[in-house]
Amino acid sequence: MNSNNKHKDVDKLLRGLFNENTKLQNFELIELFEQRLADLSITKNQACIILDIEHKTLDSVLDGTSKKIDFLGILKLSYFLDIPHNDFIDKYFDLTFKNNNEDIEIVKKRSFIVKNFDLPQLKKSGFIDSINDFDDIEIRLNQFFGYDTIFEFGKNKFTAALSSGSRKTNQKSFDFWSEAVCKSIDKTPNPHKYDREGLIEFFPRIRAYCLDVEKGLIAVAQKLFTLGVTLIIVPKYNTDLHLRGATFVRNGKPCIALTKYTQFYPTIWFTLIHECYHVLYDWEVIKKETFHFSIEVENQEDQNNSNIINGYEINESEANYFAREYLFSNEKLKSVTPLINDKLFIERFAKENHVHPSFIYSFYLWNNGSKSNYGKFNKYFPKESYDKLLKNFSVYEESKHLPVNELTKNRNNNLNYNTL
């Protein structure tokens, strides 16, 4: 390389050190301002007169501590410093962010909370005490889910068509519930491989377990666990959550999550069989999406719906029909309906068919329901023993306030999931 070319390269490199973009990147606003004063041979007081800005206002802009955005002052300064105003604004906001990061972080957290959580519903359910005490809300949510930061929420977020059926579920309530389910499932590792043939073989025996209200579902859950299917029941945290249950995929295995959204014992079994149907016959589709949920329905017409997952149809009416026929068929119900008021007959017929009597009343009410009929047969539904069963699954009023980790630990110990 000859001497002339060498000097040209050196000059080019040195010029690059001091061009406007480099100055803007490498120097703070206060340094650029002081350099401008030196270049113009003027004082700071003269600069304030030129800019028509008070000393205090100028200092707050230059050091990024201004609590108000003075766009006129920013424009004036950009002209004074001979810096394009867009570049100056970027520089100003970077400085403001750096000097007010703690305040900005608070706003980000609070904005995230109101965007992702239905605070009025959480207050209504007693989960939080106030919708305005954001410090307390953040602590409560972090403790509940076991987060280090609230921004962890949403990693288990599922997109689902929640408009099916006549009752609507708030998306935020659904996201809250599904997050609690996923956190609980993740703390419940299942070492067993999913055994579909074993599930098919066990399936005919499941119904008989419902005769033992307090312990039957526990035995079923334990057997399902050894077949690679994890069953949990999650408290209903929000009153507008109209979900019966869901089938998840975790580590390639089926996980069934149920909710207690009615007081009736047969409902939890109906939902279990419904979800087991999906595990048996829709598993390949669900595995691709990782999640399927079952909405709460109010009447027969609402049962005739389907969920579309990646173009595949999961027919809810088929799953409902299967659960109904498996537990107590329509044909059997028609045969006992004339004697529905004969308590002893219903009890005997139920025992002969390996089903709890409340199932017969439940399906009868489903077909012929009215408020007066519900009141009439309500006494035949188990309550205390059902509550004891749910408590073993860590589902009781106080459990809604337990951190998910603690609730899960209690349930896994009660069901012996850790030793199966």
Secondary structure, 3 states (H helix, E strand, C coil): CCHHHHHHHHHHHHHHHCCHHHHHHHCCHHHHHHHHHHHHCCCHHHHHHHHCCCHHHHHHHHCCCCCCCCHHHHHHHHHHCCCCHHHHHHHHHHHHHHHCHHHHHHHHHHHHHHHHCCHHHHHHCCCCCCCCCHHHHHHHHHHHHCCCCHHHCCCCCCCCCCCCCCCCCCHHHHHHHHHHHHHHHHCCCCCCCCCHHHHHHHHHHHHHHHHCCCCHHHHHHHHHHHCCCEEEEECCCCCCCCEEEEEEEECCEEEEEEECCCCCHHHHHHHHHHHHHHHHHCHHHHHHHCEEEEECCCCHHHHCCEEEECCEEEEHHHHHHHHHHHHCCHHHHHHHHHHCCCHHHHHHHHHHCCCCHHHHHHHHHHHHCCHHHHHHHHHHCCCHHHHHHHHHCCCCHHHHHCCHHHHHHHHHHHHCCCCC
